[in-house]
Amino acid sequence: MKRLDNRVAVITAAGSGMGRAGAILFAREGAHVYVTDIDLAAAEGTVKAIRDAGGSASAHRVDVTRVDELRALFDIVRNEKGVLHVLWNHAGVPGAGGLNATEAEWDFAMNANTKSGYFGIQFAHDLLKKAGGKGSIICTSSTSGLVGSPLGIMYSAAKGGVVLLAKAMALALAADGIRCNALCPGIVDTPMLPTFFRGVPADQVEKIKGDFVKANFPLGRACQPEEIASAALFLACDDSSYVTGIALPVDGGYTAR
């Protein structure tokens, strides 16, 4: 039996990178996946890959910083399926670096990384309760949510909030048979990765990235999106049925120091 047979999953920011890898893997394991992204064409590309492989999925454009769009998404799930087994709040942004962020940049980073997760869970709560004790919420944080990032101060603040959001939700929702955990990737080889190297000339990004990985990650390489997807699958399925309220680093040893 597949690990997510006959289950329903929602994944935000699933048009590329880790979210896309997760959507493809969840569908391969039997779930119907609601693939959401702010870029509808990217979401549709993920859905095509899923359907071409024989899986089930639908694409939806959702800006997670807009509470009305999140509410509308879960209304669709409610009307079509009436139940939700897995919610992966994956959407997030690096945000501005340093100490000179504007108020608008601060608000955008907090909305995309933290507020979106809170309201996503709020709107999905009744659907997850109907999962018969199989409800699982995954919130994507970061190693920067576990240890401070001197260059990504705003990012650390937002992703640290995601960790505590997941822990608090785990306590609040346990009686409903819903688990909630935070996933904390280290450096992952995705299209968004170059945005973390602000101010580095484009022709030097690969060298700087390579040097950074070798100096900071004991396994000596960047993570692949599929490795994050595998960790998310563990948290989504019954293999982790007694795991709730944790922050799981998938970081090649970065936080072991």
Secondary structure, 3 states (H helix, E strand, C coil): CCCCCCCEEEECCCCCHHHHHHHHHHHHCCCEEEEEECCHHHHHHHHHHHHHCCCEEEEEECCCCCHHHHHHHHHHHHHHCCCCCEEEECCCCCCCCCCCCCHHHHHHHHHHHHHHHHHHHHHHHHHHHCCCCCEEEEEECCHHHCCCCCCCHHHHHHHHHHHHHHHHHHHHHHHHCEEEEEEEECCECCCCHHHHCCCCCHHHHHHHHHHHHHHHCCCCCCECHHHHHHHHHHHHCHHHCCCCCCEEEECCCHHHC
